[in-house]
Each structure stands twice: as C-alpha cells, then as structure tokens.
C-alpha cells in the first residue's frame, strides 16, 4: 500500500466514501443508534471468483493490521437512514463539520465526472452507479440544514464541485479516527460515549461497473503524471534541471504508477486484467463516437486514426506497439528490427504539424527499433542496480508475456521523452559520459598521486571500491554491453550505444549510481587523509589575521555547504585556532588543559566532512545497493518537504521557458510527530515536483570534486612545509615530521608557534622554546595567497564542465554558495 500521505484518484474516492460512512456511523451512535449491529467488515457482499479472489487474498495478505479494533461495514442503503436519524436528533442538534461536507461533495463530483462512461452494455451496472450517486445526494440534502452557514447555500453548484481539490484531507488515512475527533461534533453528557475502538467502512461494491470506475480514475492519474513528466523533461532541454533530477523524478512517477495499479488489481481481475479492459475501453470509446474500431482509411492501417486523440488518452497506441513485440519474444527468439524497416525517423521534424497516421508511424519507428535493444539488454545481461522502471517492467513482460497498465504507461512516457527532446535525445548519454569521464579521470589521478604514499586510515583494500566503480564505468559507458551481447549471438554489431542514446532516463539513473558512490567513497578518503579539513583551518586563520587579500572560492563553497565545520563560530584567536585543530584531530575539549599536557583522545574521534545531498541520497539503497525498496514512508515525504527550498517559475518575457529559483530558507524542518508542524494537503504531483526541485537544488552538493580538492590541498601542504621547513626545524627539531603522510601536522605546528604553546600532549613534537611567533603563519599565508591566485577555482571549473554554475556571495563570511 502507498504511504498515508499519497493515494490515487480512485483510492482517494474510496477513502472519501469510507469517511462518509464513518462519520455517519459514529455520529448516529452518539444519537443512540446501535450501529455495531451492522455486518462485520471482512464479510463480502458478493463472492469473488478466479483472479479477482486471488488478487483480494494477496492484497489482504500484504496488509498488516495496526490494531485489533473491530471493523464494521455500513451498507450503502443505510446511509440515508443514518443521515435522517442525525438530522432529526435535537438533544442537542448535530452540527455537520465542514470537512464532512467537503468530502461528501468530492465523492459526488468524482462519481458524476466519470459515471457517464461505462464500457459495458450492463444497464444494471449503470443503474447501480446512478443509485449510489442518488444515495450520496440524498445524504447531502438531508443534512444540508445542519451544514456550516457558509456551505449550506451551495445547492447543486457544478462549478463548486469541479473546484473541490480532490486531494484535500489527503493526509487522513484513517477517516474514522478523524471524524471521531472532529471538533465540530459536540460531545455532551447526554450523548452515549463513542466507541473509539471501532472502525467503520463503506460497503465495497464489487462489480464490473466499479472495476471500470477504478480504471477510469487510474488513467486520469497517469495522464496527470504525464503532464508533470513532460514539463520536467522540457526543463531539462532548457537547462533548468539536470539529468539526475529529471530521471529520479520520472522513475519515481513510474514507480508510483505501478503501485497504484497494484492497489486496483482486485477490481481489474474481474474483467480479465488491464489488457482486456483497455481493449474494451477503446471499443466503448469508438461506440460513443460512432466509429468502427476496425475502420481503415488506407489498407494496412494499424488502427482507426480518426480515434487517435481519444485512444492516445488511454495509451492504446503505445499498448498496440508494445503488445505486437512482446507476444513474439522468448529466450530463443529475440527479434531485432533493422534501422529503416518501417521508415526513417526525423527528430528535427515538427511533431505538432503531423497528422495522426504520421504520429503513430513515428512512434512505431522509435519503439520497434528500440524494443529490440531492450530485449537484448533484458534477456542477455544481468539486472543492474540502477535499472529504471521501464526496463524493469519489460524484463518481466518478456518472460511472462503479460503487459500491466503501468508498463504501457512507462512505454508512453518513453515516447513522450522522445517527443520533448527530439534531436536532443542523445544528450542524456552525453551527460552520462561527462560524469563518467570526470569520475574515472579523478580516480586515476588519485591512484597516480598516491602510488607510493599511504596512510593507516586508508589501507590499499579500500581502493577496491574505486576500482569497482571504474569497472562499472567501463561496462556501461566506455564499452557498449549490447555490442558484446550481439557478438555472442553472432549478430551484426549495430550502432554502439544505440539504446543508451535513446534512453536518457536509464542514463540518468546510471549517472546517479556513479555520483552517489563516488561522493561516498571520496568523502571517506578525504577524511582519512585530512588535508582538506586542516588546510581549511589554516585558511580560516590567515583570513582572520587579515593576511590574505583574496578568497578561496573552491574551499568556501564546500565548507559553506558542509555547514558547522568548526562546531560553533569560526575561531578568531591563535589559542582558538590550536584548540579547534586539536578537536578536529579527535582530541577531547573537556581535557584541554591550560598547559596543553593533558590532551586526550575524544570518544567521537576525528571530525570530518559529511556526505551531502540528503534528499538525493534517499534513493541510494535502491539504485546503488540494489535493495529493491520502493515504498515511501511518512518520514521520507516530510524530509523532501523540509528540504524543497526550490521552485519553478515561468518567465513571462520568454513564453514557455522555465527558471529555478530558491525560496527563503526554512528555519525548522516539520516535525513528523505533528507537534508544532503545519499540516496541509499534499498530492502526488506536488510531491514529484518538490522531489525534482530538491534534487536539482542539491546538484552542486552531489557533484563537488572532493578528490581534486584533496590533491590540491596535499600539494599545498607540501609547498607550505618546504617554505617553512627551516623555521619548523628550529622550533620543533629535526624530527617534527617523520613521514610525508604526517603533512597535516604542519598546520598544528604553525598554530602552536602562533599561540606560544610549548606542548600539545603526545599529538605533536614539543616546541624548543617559549617563543610566540607568527612568522610561520605569515609564511604559510604567503603560499596560500599565491595558490589561491592560480588554482583557487579548479573545483568551480570542474563543476562548470557538468553545467553547474556557481555564484559566490562575496559579502557572506561563511562562504555560502548556490548553484543555478
């Protein structure tokens, strides 16, 4: 089941009817009506058979009850009796809460909007549909004089019904509790006590009409998803969003679509499954418009193209193309269509000017050529952790020959991405190449830099993580895995990376896989060596002492993103420089004696940099560790909301263009407990948009080149040690450094000299005298000044290669920066 924050249109409708039943039952019970005598929930009103019964058992088994509270089913026919009882009760009169009115109106509106389309000649089902609407309207009319004043005069206003936000109250997953606690219902001593342990649900209408109703609402949800997905890929083409942000959001939408279908499976199984229902829905559309579904304007037409618009709204063209391929594939037969078999696809052409036949032909060329590549991938190569929902669904369909509606939708999204990007479709693979090349080069330079330089905190075995990452880059980016598959099958080599160039969604998830793993291992590596952290301490000291005329952009960017690096305000005196240095090295502040002889190790260990991009890393287990986890929790959703500081604006000066801007920073994240938090309705589309914007806002954090900055800092430590070598020997003896991997200690010696500290426990060599001198700090600052002038924006340059532009806020002492 979905998180309590999210639902589909149909599930929202079901929750609305349950809410109506719950409020009627609990309120009637307050009025003395023995509601619990109704039939117990779990006793079906009609016996399911075959696939429907199997689906119901699976759904029941997958749901773990949170409590043992008894659940009672309220028959639809009893709604009116309960409403009349409540309306006539005057001891005291019952006031209907506004939340009940809103939910009741929404349920009626939803039924009306979709009730005129029933792809069946079963007049009994249609009558049942109208009967249910009549029941709900009767309840509304009966209780209207008990409504709040501002809602009582609405009458039957269609416009108001259309304006009802179908996601209002979405956070309420257990309506019986919500209504039991509704403040608008007075609880007086004369009313019987509420049985808070009981739960009430509306009778479930398990018939064909209900199955069609569920499918209609599900298709509506999918089309809403399509809108935000197309908007997002349009933003990618304009450069507003990067590949990782659009891919994570799109795949999340496809994942939600699959789980929404799973929730409605119990209904679809009654009509032979979604494939049969889709065909029957198309036949009903043809009948509605007076069209013959077999009509062909030209001999050999794949469909009645006069029904193109209507059939596209239910994804039928995508289904026809997918079904024609899936039914002929098996492990021994993987068809591959030669380029141009159905014609030539011209991505530079204007799709908006094409007629229905030309649009279908274009989609046919795209899919038939690419589905052969998908088949090679799914049938010959092992599953990869970063696999997208379309590839995942096709892998199953090729084996079972079954086509779920969610897979049809994913196929339609694949085509939509082509329609949006057109000739830029291969840009996804180009972006993946840029990411992979940057990571691979940085790892190679690191191996070269540390060929003969080791440290105990980074044993050689840790290099295996870097090497495995390079192996994945080699397998998926440098060499086309499908070329090797064709070779094994003795087929022509074909175009290298044809699928990757046509499937930017998959490229984006692979890029995500590379970036997240690279950030994780890079941060661990940088902390093991310490150069970045301790050079930052030195940089801060030189800045505080006014010894630098320039700012170090690279360093200020990453430390600004890291936040409270010093655990408090930046140190401003020589004594504080040394103390914070010792704390960063892992020594306890509580034992920091005046003579520095009692310094001992802290239980927390050395301080280091932290992994950034927290929202983006929410998908790490799935796409990097192959956990298979797809469910969103309440904490996941609230975390996305707390971090989504970015929003998209449409620029009025340039119609159709988008820009990403940042909201005012939030001071406090919302509390998951609800204490002190602001709760408001959240729909699935808003969540997808906020996820996309939050991931985009973290693009800089995820892409920062830690290893490059580490190498620069280590070279800087070498240069500072060379410049200060003679003075360091005079003050601390010939053995102040025994190995090069102790270079970070140079920063500590500089601070000891500046603060007049003779000894710092066993951490560093003792000073030979009590001399207080800033000579070492002056020399180090001179080296820093020269370095910053020549190499202070290396990381910014590497980020620019990934289309991440950095704007420094020069008047911000914390060096905070934003990406655009």
N, C-alpha and C positions, 0 to 999 in steps of 0.2 A: 504494500500500500504506500501511497505517497505520504510525504510529510504533512503534518496537520496544518501547515501554512499554505499548502498548494493543493489544487484539485483541477479536474476538468470541468467543462460546462455541464456534462451530464452528472458527474459526482456532486457538483455544487447544487444542481437541481434536486438530486436525491437527498442531500443534506437539508435542503430547504423544506422538502416535504416531511422529513423526519422532525425538523424543528417545529413545523406547524402541528404535527401530531403530538409532539412532546409538550408544547405549551398548552394545547387544548386539554390533554390528559391530566397534567399536573394541576392546572387551574381548576378543571372540573372536579378533581379530587378534593381540592380545598373547599369546594362548594358542597361536598358531601356525596359526590357520585362515586360508586365503587369501581374505579377504573381497572383495578388489578384483576377483576373477574374476566377481562378480555382474554383472548387466546394468547398463550405464551409465544414469545418470539422463538424462532427456530422451527416452528411448525408451519411448513409451506402451505400456501393457499392452493397450489396446484403442483402435481408431481412432475419433476423434471425427468427427462429421458436422455439416453445416449450421451452425446458430447456435452450437452448443457449440464447434465447431472454430474459428469466427471469434472467439468470446469468449476461447478459450485463446490464440490468436495475439495478441490485443490485450493480454491480461494479461501475456504474456511480453515483448511489446514495451515495456510500461510499467515493467518491472523491469530496472534496470541492475545487472549483477553486480558485486560489490565486489572480486572477485578471479577468477583463472583456475583455482582449485583444482578438480580433478576431483570430480564428484559421482556417487555410486553408489546405485542403488536396491536396497533389500533387500526381497525378495518376502515377503509375509505368511506364506506357508507355511514360510519358512526361519527364522522367529522361534523356533520350538520347537527346531530343530536347534542354533541358536546358543546358546539357553539351556541345553540339555543338555550341550553342549560346555563351557560356562563352569562349570556345576555340577560336572562331573567333573574339572575341572582342579585339581591339588593341588600345584603347584610354583611358588609357594605357593598355597593356596586363595584364591579371589577373594572379597572381601567386597563385597556389594552396597551401594552408597551409599543413604542414606535418601531422597535426592532422587529417585532412580530408583523406589523403592517408592511414593513419594507420587504421582509422575506416572503410573505404571502403574495404581495404584488409581483415579486420577481418570479415566483413559481408559476403564477397565472400567465405572465408575459412570455416566459420561456415556452410553455405549452402552446400558447397561441401562435408564436412565431414559427414553430416547427410542426404544428399539427395539420397544416393544410397539405403536407407532403407525406403520403403513406404509400410506398411502393408495393401495394397489395390490393387485391380486389375484395379483401375480407372486410365487409361493411360492419361486421360485429366489432372488429378491432377499432375502426374509425368511430363507431358509436361509443366504445369504451373510452376512447381518448376524449371525446366531447363530454362524456359523462363526468370524467374526472375534472375537467375544466369547470363544468357546472357546479360540482361539489365545492371546489375552492372558491368560486364566485359567490356561492350561497353562504359560505362561512364569512366571507368579507362583508356581504350585505347584511348579514345577521348581526355582526359585531360592529358595524360602522358607527353607530351612535355612541359606542364606547371608545372609539379611536381618540387619539390626541386631537385637539381642536384644529391644528394646522394640517392634519392629514384626513380629517373626516369629510372634507368637502371635495375631495379629489374626484369622486364619482368614477366614471369609467373612461379615464383620460388616456388614450393610446400613447400620446407623446410622453406622458409621465412614465408609462411602463417601459417605453423604449429607453428613457433616460436613466432607469434604475441600473446602477452599477452592478453587474452580475457577480462581482467579487466582494461586495460589501459584506462584512461579517465573516470573511473567509478564514480568519484565524480561529473561528469557533468550530472545533471538530466534534465536540460532544454537546449538541444543542440542548439535551435535557438538562444538563447542569447549568447552562447559560440561562435557560428560561426559569429554572427553579430559583435562581438567584436574581432574577430580573427585578430591579428596584421599583419599577412602575406598578408591580402587582402588590397590593397591600397585604401584609401579614398581620392579622388581628387575632385577638384571643378567641373570637367566636368562630374562627375557621379551624378546621381539623389540621393537625400537623402534617407537613409534607413528608412523604416517604422518600428521603433523599437517596436511599439505596436502590430505588427502582429506576429503570431506564425505559423509555417509550420510543417506538419506531412506527413509521407508517407502513401499512401493508404493501408489500412489493408485488407489483403487477407483472407477473412473469408470463408474457405473451408475445406474439410476433410484433404487435404494434410497439411494445416497449423496446424491443430489440432495434427496430428501425429508428425509434426516437433516440436511442443511445448512439447509433451510428451517425445520425444527422448532427448531433451535438459534437461528436468526436471529430467529424470532418470540419466542422466550424472551428474547433480548436486548432486543428492542423493548419487551416488557412490563415488563422491569426499568427501562428508560428512563422508561416512563410513570409508574411509581411515584415516582421522584425528581422528575419534572416536576410531577406533581400536588402533591407535598409543597411544592415551591418556590412554585407559584402560590398555594397556601394560605397560605404565609408572606407573600406579597405582600399578600394580602387582610387579613392580621392586622397589616401594617405592619412586619414583621420585615425584609423585603427590599424594595428599591426597584425601579422598573420596568426600569432599565438592567441590574441584576444578574440578574433573572429572565429577561430577554429574551436576554442574551448566553449564559446557561447553556442555555436551551431551544433556541436556534438551534444551539448547538454540539452538543447531543444529536441534533438532526435532521440535522446535517451528518455526524456520526459514523454515524448510521443509514444514510444514503445511501452512504457509503463502505464500510460493512460489506456492503451488498447488492452493490456493485460487485465486492468480493472473491469473492463466491459466484456471480457471474454465469455462470461457466463450467459450473456444475452446473445452474442453472436453465434454461439454454438447451437442455438435453437434453429438457426436458419442456414446451417451448413458452413458457417465460418465467414470471415470478412470477404473472401474472394467471391463467393456466391452472392453475398449481399451487395457487393459493388456492382456486379453484373446486373442484378435485379434492380438496383437503384438507377442504373443507366437506362434500362428498359422503361422504368416508370417515368424518367425524365423525357424520354422520347414520346411516350404516350401523352404526357402532359402538354408537350409542344406540337403534337400531331405529326410526329416524324416516324418514319420507318427506320428501325435501327440497322436494317440490312441495306438501306439505300446507298448506292454508289453513283456519284456524279460521273466518274470515269471507271472503266473496267480495271479492277485490281486495287481500287482504293482500300485502305486498311480500315476505314470507318466512315460513318456519315459525317462529313466535315461541316455540315450545317449545324451539327450538335457540338462543335469544337469548344465553344466557350462554356457551355453547361457541363460537358464531360471533363473539361480541364479542372473545373472547380471541385470535382470528386476524384481527381488524379487518374481517371480512366486511361488516357493516352499513355501515361507512364506505366500503368499496370499492363496494358496490352504489349508494350515493347518488352517489359521485364518477363512477362509470362511466356512469350514466344521463345525466349532464350533459355529460361530456367528449365522448361519441360524437356529439353533435348540434351541436357548436360548430365554426365555421370563421370565417375572416376576414370573410365576408359575412353571417354569421348569429351574432349574439351574443344568446342568449335572456336575458330578464330576467323574473323571476317577481314578480308584484305581491304586496305585503305581504298576508298572509292567504289566499293562494291555496291553501295546504294547511292552513290553520288559524292560530290565534293562539298565539304562544309566550308563556308566562307565566314570566318568570325568577324571580318571587317564589315560585313553587310549589316543593314539596319533591320533588326527583327521586327520592330514596330510597324514596318511597312509591308511585312509578309502576310499573305492570307493563311487561312487555317491549314490547307494542304502543305504549304511551304514550311510552316512552323513545325508540323508533325514530321515532315521529311527531314528537317534539320535535326530534330531530336532523335530521330531514328538513326541518322548517320552517327551522331555523337555516342549514343548508347550502344549500338551494335558493335562498333569498333572497340569501345572501352570495356564492355562486358566480357569480351574475350580475355582482356588483360586481367580483369578482376578474377575470372575463373582460373587463370594460371596462378595468380597470387594465392587464392584460397585453396586450390586443390593440390598445389605442389610445394608450398612453403609453409613452415610452422607459424602459428599465431605469434604476432609481435605485440608487446605490451601497449604500444601507442596506437593500436588499431582503432579506427573510427567506427561509428555505429553502422554506416552503410556497408563497409567491408565485413564487419561482424555479422550483420544480417544476411548478406549474400553467402558467407561461408556456411551458414546453417541452411539457407534455401537450396544451395547447390546439392546438399546432402539429402534433404528431406523432400524437396520439390514442392514445398508449401511456401506461400507468399503472404505473410502478415500485412495488414494495412500499414503498419509503421514502416515496413521495408519499402512499400510503394511510395510512402511519403518521403523517405530518405532518398529514394531514386529521383523523385520530383525535385527535391532540394538540390541534388547533384546537378540536375539540368538547370535549375534556377541560377546556380552559381555560374554556370557557363553563360547563361543569358546576361548576367550582370557584368561579368568580366570580359566576355567576348575575346578579343585578341590578346588581352592581358591574362588569360587563364594560366599560362605557364609561369606567371610571376611568383606563384606560391613555391614552385620548385626552385626558382632563382633565389628567393629569400631563404629557403632551407639550405641551399648551397652556401650562401653568405654566412649563415650561422655556423654551419658545419666547418667551413674553412677557417673561420676565426677561432673556433674551439680547438680544432686539430693543430693549427699553427701555434697557438698559445701553449698547448701541451708539449709539442715538440721543442719549442724554445725553452720550456721549463726543464725538460729532460736534459737538454744540452747544458743549460746553466748549472744544473745540479749533478752533472755526471760524476764529479769527484767530491761533491760537497754533500754531506749527510748530517742529520741531527737525530738524536734518540727519539724525539717525539714524532718523527715521520720515518718509520722503517721502510725498507725497499718494498716490502709486501704491499704497502699502501698504494704503490704505483700501479698495482693491478687494476684499480678502479679506473684510473686514467686510461690504461691500455684497453680495457673492455669498452670504454666509451669510444675510443678511436676505432675499435673493431666494428662497433655498430655504425659509425660514420662510414667506414669502408664498405660495409654490407649494403647500406641503404642509400648512400649519396655518391660515393666515388664509383661504385660499380652497381649496375642495374641487376637486382636479383632475378628479374624475369628473363634477362638475357641468358643467364645460366640455366634457368628452367627450360627455355626453348632449346638450348643446346642438348640438354639431357633427353628431351623428347624428339630430337632430331628434326626440329622445325627451323624455318628461316629465322635469322636473328631479329628482324624487325627493327623499329626505331628505338634506340636506347631511351629508357626512362619515359616511355610513352604514357604509362599510367600516372606516374608522378607528375608529369607536366600537365595532366588533365584533371588531377585530383588535389587541389590546393588544401582541402580540409585534412586529408591524410598527411600532407607535408607539414601543415601547421602543428599537428599533434606530435609528429616526429621531432620537429624543432623544439616543441615544449619539452619532450623527453630529454633531448640533449641539453637544453638550457638549465633545467632544474637539477639534473645530475651534476652538471658542470659547476653550477653555483655551490651545491652542497659540498662537493669534494674540494673545491677551490677555497672555500671559507675554512674548512678543516686544515687544509695545507697552510694557508696564510697564518692561522693562529698557531700552528705548530712551530713556525719559524719566527714569528713575532716582529718581523721587520716593519710591517705597515703600522702596527699599533705603536711601536716605540718611536718610530720616526715622527708619527703624529704628535706624540708627547713633546718631542724636540721642536717641531714646527710651532706648536702652541706656545712654548716658552719663548722662542725667538719673536713671535708675534707680540706676546705680552710685554716683552722688553723693548719693543719698538726697533728691533734690529733688521726687520725686513720691510722693503718698500712695495713688494708685490704679493698677491695672494696666490696660493697654490690651488688652482681650480679642481684638479682631479681629487686631491685629498679632501678638500672641503665638501665636495659632492658626496663622496662615500660616507664620510663621517657625519655629514648632515643627515643622510638617510639612516645611518645607524642610530642616531638619537643620542641618548645619555651615555656617551663613551666614557666620561670621567666619573660617572656615578655622582652627579652633582654638578655645580658650576665648574667651568674650566679653571684650573689652578692659575694663580697670578703672582706667586712669590717663589723664590728659589726653594724654600723649605717645602712648599706645597708641590712644586714640580717633582722633587725627590720622593715625597710621600706617595703621590699618585702613581709614580713609576713603580715603586715597590709594591703597591697594591695591585697594579696590573700584572706584575710578575708573579703574583699569587701569595703575597705575604699579608699577615693579619694587621688590620688597623688598630685593634684593641691592644696589641702588644707593641705599638710603635713608640718606644721609649724616647726620651729626650736625647740620650747619648747614642741612640740607634744600635745598641748592643743586644737588645732583647727581641729583635725582629724574628718572628716565627711564621711558618707557612700557614696559610688560611685553608680551612676545610673546603672552601669553594674552588680553590685552585686559581690558576692564572685567568685573567679576564681576556676576552677575545671578541672578535666580530661575530655578529649573528647572521643567520640566513635571513634574507629579506623577502619581499613579495608574498606576504602571508595568504592572501586570497588565492593567488595563482597556485601556491603550493598545496591548496586543498585537494587538488587532483593528483598529487604526487603518487599516492598509493596505487591509484588505478593505472596511470599511464607510465609510471616508472618502475613500479614494483609488481605490476600485474595482479593486484589484489582482487579485481573483479567487482569491487564495491561501487555501486551506482546510486544508492539511496542518499537523499539529503536529509540531514537532521535539523531540528529547530536551531541548534547552535550554529550549524553551517550557514543557514539563511540569515540569522541575526548578525553573524560575523560579516557576511557580504554587505548587509545594510550598513553596518557600522563603519565599513571601510570604503563605501562607494561615494567618494567625495567629488567624482567627476560626472558631468552631464553633457549631453549633446545639444547644440543649438543649430538651428538652420539660419544661414546667413541671408538676410533679406536682399543684400546687394547682389548676391550671386545665387540665383534660384537653383535649388537642387543641391547645393553644396552644404557640407556639414563642418562644424568645428567642435573640438572637445575643450571644454573649459572646466575650471575647478571651483567647487563650492567653498564656502567658508569652512575652515577646519572644525571638525566636531571636537568638543571638549571631553565628552564622555561617550563611551560605547553603550548601546542599550543593554539593559540587564535582562538576561534570559529568564530570570525569576519573575519578571514583570514589576518588581518593586522599583519605582522611580523611573520607569521607562514609558515611552509614548507608543501605544499600540494603535495601529491603523491598518485598514485593509491592504492586502498585498496580492496582486495577481501574478500569474506565471510569467507574463510578458514583461512586467516591470522587473521581476527578479532576473530574467535573462538580460535585460538592458543594463541593470545595475552590475551584474556579474561582468558583462563585457566591458563596461566603463571602469570598473575596479581593476580588472586585469590590465587594461590599457594604461591606467594610471600607475601600475607597477612595472611597466615595461623597462624603465631605467633601472629599477632595483634588480630585476632578473638578469639584465644583460651586462651589468657592470663587470669589467675585465679585471678581476681580482689578481690573477696571476701576473698580468702585465704590471700592475702597480707594485706587486711584491718584488718583481725583478728590479724595477726602478729603485725601490727603497733599499734593496740589498746593495745595489751598485752605489747608491748614495752613502750608505753606511761605510762601504769600503773607502770612498773618497774622503769622507769626514775623518775616518781613522788615519788615513795617510796624512791628512793636513794637520791633525792634532797629535800625531804619533809621538813626537819629541816631548811635548808638554805632558802627555799622558804617562810616558815613562818616568819623567822627572817626579811626577806627583804620586804615582801608584806602583812604580817599579817595573822591571823588565817583563814580568810575567802577568801583567794586567789582563792580557788575552793569551790563552794557550792554543786556541783553535779558531779558525775563521767562523765556525758556526756560533761563536760567542760574540759576534759583532754587535748584537743589540745591547750588550753590556756597556758599550761606549757611551750610550745615552745616559746610563746611570752614573758613570764616572764624571760626565760633564755636569750633571746636577749635584753630585757630591762636592765637586770643586766650587760650584757657584754658591752652595749653601754652607760651606765650611764644615761639612760632615766628614769626620775622620774615619768612621767605620759604620758599615751598614750590615750588621750581623755577619753571617757567612756568605752573604749574597755576592759581594764584590771584594776585591782586594782593598785593604785599608790604605788611607792616604798617609804619605810620609810625614806630613806636617799639618799644622792647624791653619794653613793659609786659606783665605777666602779669595777666590779669583773668578772672574767672568771671562777670562781670556779664552778658555776652551769653548764657551758658548758663543763668543764673538767669532772665533774661527769656524765653528760649525754653521753659524748663521751666514757667513760669507759663502760657504759651499752651497748652502740651501738657496741663497739668492741667485747664484749662477745657475743652479739646476732648474729652478722654477722658471727662469727666463727662457731656457732652452727646451725643457721637457715637461713643463707644468701642465700641459694639456694633451698628453699622449692618450689617456683613457677617453677623453672627450672625442678625440679623433676616431678611436675605435668604435665608440658609440655612434658617431656620425655615419660610419660605414653601414650600420644597421638601421639607418634612418631615424635615430633617436637624437634629437637636437636638445642641447642643454642650455638653459638660460640661468646665469648666476645672479643672485640677489646681492649686489655688492655692499649694500648697507646692512646686511644681516650678519651679525658676528658669528652666528652658528653655521654659516655657510650652507644654509638650506637651499636646495635647488629643485626645480620642477622640470619635467620632460614634456615636450609638446610634439 
